[in-house]
Amino acid sequence: MSPNAIVTEYLSTGSNRQAAVADWSHRGIVAFGADSNVAIWEPAAEPPRGITALLSGHKDVVKAVAFLPSSDADTHDYLITGSDDKTLIVRRAQSGSHSFETVTTVSDHTGAINCIVPYRLPGTEPRWLIATGSADATIKIWISRDGKLTLRQSIKTMPKFFPLSLAISPLDAEGDLFVLAAAGTRDTIQILTAMDVRNGIENGCVNFEVQANLSGHESWIRSLSFVRETAASESDLLLASASQDKYIRIWRVHQGKELPALATESNDPLSGAYLPGKSPSNKAHMLRTAGLDYSITFDALLLGHEDWIYSAKWHAHADGKLQLLSTSADNSLAIWEADPGSGIWVSMVRLGEISREKGATTATGSTGGFWTGLWSPDGQSVACLGRTGSWRRWQWQPDTDIWKACVPVTGHTKAVTGIAWSGNGEYLLSTSLDQTTRLHTIWTANGSNTWHEMARPQIHGYDLNCVDALGASQFVSGADEKLMRVFSEPKAVASMLHRLGGIGEANVEHMPDAANIPVLGLSNKAIDMVEDDEEIAAVDDRDREAIDPASIVKRSYLDIDHPPHEETLSRHTLWPETEKLYGHGYEISCLAASHDGKIVASACKASSINHAVIRLFETDKWTEVRPPLTAHTLTTTRIRFSLDDKYILSANPKGHTRMILDAAWAPNDKPLFATAGRDKQVRLWHSQADEAGKLSFTQLASIPTGEPVTAVDFLPRVVGGKCVLAVGTEGGLLSLHNIDEVSGEVLNLPKQEELQMPKTVLQLSWRPGTDADKAELAIAGNDSSLRLFSLSEDYLRGSSP
């Protein structure tokens, strides 16, 4: 099989919202947890491509991700991840590669794993000391070598708490003495030390013991980070702790019986000042380990955030400058430095959304804050994770001394329930249980032809179940409500898509300007764009139709030369809702639009024959065609129009021994379709006409799958005289089949590892109108991922290499 038989064109998924969910490696690769997957992203890549790989292996949400610290001389990179499934997985890749393979899986924890902290031990052979914290209220100490994990100690937290953050550092230059800071669901920080670690590694015993409890915070502690104050090995160690009490505290670990200079009140810049929270008194916590004395004292209180602080991470620059990066639920990211004169820590940089516009709604992604912050290896770039699962990144521009926003990574954060191509295949729509509909297309303006999320037409208050396109500039979606909503493309978005992707028409004057969600509403309203210098009026919270000021579209917002950033996607790319289609008595289960865009067919969840009908709506007048179609007795799971729009196919229990979950028409002159069932079969049906011309369908062939089948779709053209069928299963297996429409002979194409999913395949959709030498297949997954692959013509023909 040709190495280019299958090419990954696009991977999209949102990150899990956890403080320890991501890490940025020495080689410039970011790994983050995305549902049960681990996503790989290279932020500095040019052109920006987004996610390059999705690593499966975990069975539940990934909460903790860490790269094992590496050097330029290492031949391999290692990645360790922890999950709600109570397992740790270590993966390995060739240095600089994104192709990680699983080396070790351990299940010693009995609860979800919340945090992981590794430290590289000195020596020529790569070895790491690793601490993991879990919801089983234990901290486990591991030694890793060649990707293998060896448990050396298990520590029960006393008094009991669930560790949410850990930090580890050597106390001495030789790496024999270590300090471990642990915190979580209490307002104190535990300090543990271990001695003779190098010998303990060899003889199988590493013994961390609790030495002190640092008090001062008033709520759970979300993040801990150690750093040396200077490059000198004998310099003091600084510990930063970030808490839900809205404050960051810095603690100083000093060697010797004498306290550091700032610990005396006469030298304390905070002496006598009112400070919030518990008393920040400089009580010295004295430690003694391996015959050496150490003190830990409170050093500084960082004030400035207005909500919970989720992360605080140090970065020591090459020139010796020390900076601290913090992210908070107040939608801001701050970079702190100590003033050279006074030593007082000051916020030097503040990025994000700093309450610039009041009235911003949760729907448009402006609340919920930033969950974690990351430094690039060189300290010239920072990234943070927002409430919507999307990443924001900024790059420092030394010539202008500003932080410039960069092209982000975005994606759904819950199951992708529906996908649909525009009629000409120019863009792909996806809809999800995360209550958003997103538009994806190729960024061609920069010459790189990379896929990105280019608009977020619908942000809803109900889980979205299905979507279909109505021509090139309209779509209809169904959610857990009794009506369907129709959306039309606005002028601002159409102009942006035409400029960035070369799609759509240049003449957009007939379109509405833009759209907005009323503060207390569910419907996107058409609005006029405003000039950049126009004053925005304050919102009246009592007015249900009041416009959210944060999502008003100014003319310059979408006049951009790059894919829109998260704040633009979530606020300024909405499509106005133009119609509502009523008639169903329960939540919409599925819908389909005819290929000519003239008819919308829909069904709802039903437990009786009265509601198990298919309703048809004409799109010229948006009226229902009565009477509705009756045939089923329970919920219809899928509706499909034939390619010539002459027939409507809906899932029917007849023909399978268990319920049917999907169906698809083949691209034939003589009607032929496939049905997918929970009976672990795909059945193919062909038509025969009687003397009166009435069609009847009989089974032509069946394809056993070994698992319940949840999704099927035919490539909308024949390849080598054969039909190509894609099949997805409940277990995430995806297979492709060549089918002879006359004989029913089925050729199973070789399975490809890239096409396998960790969870259920919810929908499949081939791109219409693609090149003759390849075909593109979009896959919607229950793992919150949207994937797009191109498959070569030779592979689809079943040709040998």
Beta strands, then each sheet from edge to edge (+ up, - down):
strand 1: 6-12
strand 2: 22-24
strand 3: 30-34
strand 4: 37-41
strand 5: 51-55
strand 6: 62-67
strand 7: 76-83
strand 8: 88-94
strand 9: 101-106
strand 10: 113-120
strand 11: 128-134
strand 12: 138-145
strand 13: 148-156
strand 14: 163-170
strand 15: 178-184
strand 16: 189-194
strand 17: 209-214
strand 18: 221-228
strand 19: 237-243
strand 20: 248-255
strand 21: 285-289
strand 22: 292-302
strand 23: 309-316
strand 24: 322-328
strand 25: 332-338
strand 26: 345-352
strand 27: 370-375
strand 28: 381-386
strand 29: 391-397
strand 30: 402-405
strand 31: 416-421
strand 32: 428-432
strand 33: 436-443
strand 34: 450-459
strand 35: 464-469
strand 36: 474-479
strand 37: 484-488
strand 38: 514-516
strand 39: 525-527
strand 40: 577-581
strand 41: 588-593
strand 42: 599-604
strand 43: 613-618
strand 44: 623-630
strand 45: 639-641
strand 46: 648-650
strand 47: 660-665
strand 48: 672-677
strand 49: 681-689
strand 50: 695-704
strand 51: 709-714
strand 52: 723-729
strand 53: 734-739
strand 54: 746-748
strand 55: 761-766
strand 56: 774-781
strand 57: 786-792
sheet 1: 1+ 57- 56+ 55-
sheet 2: 2+ 3- 4+ 5-
sheet 3: 6+ 7- 8+ 9-
sheet 4: 10+ 11- 12+ 13-
sheet 5: 14+ 15- 16+ 17-
sheet 6: 18+ 19- 20+ 22- 21+
sheet 7: 23+ 24- 25+ 26-
sheet 8: 27+ 28- 29+ 30-
sheet 9: 31+ 32- 33+ 34-
sheet 10: 35+ 36- 37+ 40-
sheet 11: 38+ 39-
sheet 12: 41+ 42- 43+ 44-
sheet 13: 45+ 46-
sheet 14: 47+ 48- 49+ 50-
sheet 15: 51+ 52- 53+ 54-
end
